[in-house]
Amino acid sequence: MAFLTATPRLVVTAVFVCLLGETARAQPSPIEANIKAVFLYNFSKYVTWPAVAIGERSPGEVRICVTANDGFFTMLKAAVEGEHIDGKPLVAVALDGLDAAKACQILYVGNSQSADGKAWLAAVRGQQVLTVADGALTDDTVIAFVRENNRIRFDINRAAGGRRNLNVSSKLLRLARQVRDR
């Protein structure tokens, strides 16, 4: 009889542990977040934005934006602190609204399939913003982080970059796991 009363507790405990494991997997580990932050910094070295039109001011900084002010933002800020690209300082920015995303050169949205991710990507559609997300490539995502064999890799949607007038270096294309041209 003791076995019968213990079994429901074991089942409940096992279910709880499984659910806890799923929750833990949904949140990126600090190591994974740090790797992604460094990737974002390195992407800025291998993507060029077009020259601004006559009469427009060139931005004085390269803004790498994230959609939440959290632990990932802190890691990104540390990764780009004191760094420059073409003489312009890299600046980590935690966005507080969709309109602010248009002033970014790089925008990391997290999960591109979530409602928030889709809204952020739509906010910069047609803008000269390098969009980066987690998961599969979409028409609005230029670079997508993917997990393969317990490693963080990335895919590139060269067509999406072209629609945004971004030039992705052949060096970065060679490092990509997959390059999509359509």
C-alpha positions in Angstrom: 0.0 0.0 0.0 2.8 2.4 0.7 4.0 1.9 -2.8 0.6 2.9 -4.2 0.6 6.2 -2.3 4.2 6.9 -3.2 3.6 6.3 -6.9 1.4 9.4 -7.5 4.1 11.6 -5.7 6.7 10.1 -8.0 4.7 10.8 -11.0 4.0 14.4 -9.9 7.7 14.9 -9.1 8.7 13.5 -12.5 6.3 15.7 -14.4 7.5 18.7 -12.4 11.2 17.9 -13.2 10.4 17.5 -16.9 8.5 20.8 -17.0 11.3 22.6 -15.1 13.8 21.2 -17.6 11.7 22.6 -20.5 11.6 26.0 -18.8 15.3 26.0 -18.3 15.9 25.1 -22.0 13.6 28.0 -23.1 15.9 30.5 -21.4 19.3 30.7 -23.0 22.2 29.9 -20.7 24.6 32.7 -19.8 27.2 31.1 -21.9 24.9 30.9 -24.9 23.8 34.6 -24.4 27.5 35.6 -24.2 28.3 33.7 -27.5 25.3 35.5 -29.2 26.5 38.9 -27.9 30.0 38.3 -29.3 28.5 37.1 -32.6 26.4 40.3 -32.9 29.6 42.4 -32.3 31.4 40.3 -35.0 28.6 40.6 -37.5 29.1 44.4 -37.5 32.6 43.8 -38.9 31.4 41.8 -41.9 28.3 43.7 -43.0 28.3 47.1 -44.8 25.5 49.6 -44.9 25.1 51.8 -48.0 26.4 55.3 -48.0 23.7 57.8 -47.0 22.0 60.0 -49.5 23.3 63.5 -50.3 22.1 65.8 -47.6 21.6 63.1 -44.9 23.9 62.8 -42.0 25.7 59.5 -41.5 25.1 58.1 -38.0 27.9 58.8 -35.6 27.7 55.4 -34.0 26.8 51.8 -34.9 23.8 50.9 -32.8 23.3 47.2 -31.9 19.8 47.0 -30.4 18.0 44.4 -28.4 14.3 44.3 -27.5 14.7 43.9 -23.8 16.8 45.4 -21.1 17.9 42.1 -19.4 20.9 40.0 -18.8 21.5 39.6 -22.5 21.7 43.4 -22.9 24.3 43.6 -20.1 26.4 41.0 -21.9 26.1 42.8 -25.2 27.0 46.1 -23.6 30.2 44.5 -22.1 31.0 42.9 -25.5 30.9 46.1 -27.5 32.2 48.6 -24.8 35.1 50.6 -26.3 34.9 48.9 -29.7 34.8 50.8 -33.0 33.9 49.9 -36.6 35.2 52.2 -39.3 36.0 54.8 -36.6 32.5 54.8 -35.2 31.8 53.5 -31.7 29.6 50.5 -31.2 26.7 51.2 -28.8 24.4 48.6 -27.2 20.8 49.9 -27.0 17.9 48.4 -25.1 14.8 49.4 -27.1 11.7 50.7 -25.4 9.4 50.9 -28.4 9.0 49.7 -32.0 9.7 53.1 -33.6 13.1 53.3 -31.9 14.2 50.2 -33.8 14.5 52.2 -37.1 17.5 54.0 -35.7 19.4 50.7 -35.3 22.0 49.2 -37.6 21.7 45.7 -36.0 18.5 44.5 -34.3 18.4 41.3 -32.3 14.8 40.2 -31.7 15.1 36.8 -30.0 12.5 34.3 -31.2 11.4 35.4 -34.7 8.3 33.2 -34.5 6.9 34.9 -31.4 4.3 37.7 -31.6 6.9 40.2 -30.2 9.6 39.0 -32.6 7.3 39.4 -35.6 6.3 42.9 -34.5 9.9 44.0 -34.1 10.8 42.6 -37.5 7.8 44.3 -39.1 8.8 47.6 -37.5 12.1 47.7 -39.5 10.8 46.1 -42.7 12.4 47.9 -45.6 14.9 49.7 -43.4 18.6 49.3 -43.6 18.7 47.3 -40.4 20.6 43.9 -40.1 17.9 41.8 -38.4 19.1 38.8 -36.3 16.8 36.3 -34.6 16.7 32.8 -33.1 15.4 29.9 -35.0 14.7 29.4 -38.7 15.2 32.1 -41.3 12.2 34.1 -42.3 11.8 36.7 -45.1 12.4 39.4 -42.6 15.4 37.9 -40.9 18.9 38.4 -42.4 20.7 36.2 -39.9 19.3 33.4 -37.7 21.0 31.8 -34.8 20.5 28.0 -34.8 21.6 25.3 -32.3 23.3 22.4 -34.0 25.1 19.6 -32.1 25.0 21.7 -28.9 26.7 24.6 -30.7 25.4 28.0 -31.7 25.7 28.5 -35.5 24.0 30.9 -37.9 22.2 30.9 -41.2 22.1 33.9 -43.5 19.3 35.0 -45.8 21.3 36.9 -48.4 18.0 37.9 -50.3 16.7 39.6 -47.1 20.0 41.4 -46.7 19.8 42.6 -50.4 16.2 43.9 -49.9 17.6 46.0 -47.0 20.6 47.2 -49.2 23.0 45.5 -46.9 26.2 43.9 -48.2 27.2 40.7 -46.3 30.9 39.9 -46.7 31.9 36.7 -48.4 33.9 35.9 -45.3 30.8 35.8 -43.2 28.9 33.9 -45.8 31.6 31.2 -45.7 31.2 30.8 -42.0 27.4 30.4 -42.2 25.9 27.0 -41.7 23.5 27.7 -44.6 23.1 30.6 -47.0 19.7 31.2 -48.6 19.5 33.3 -51.8 15.8 33.5 -52.3 
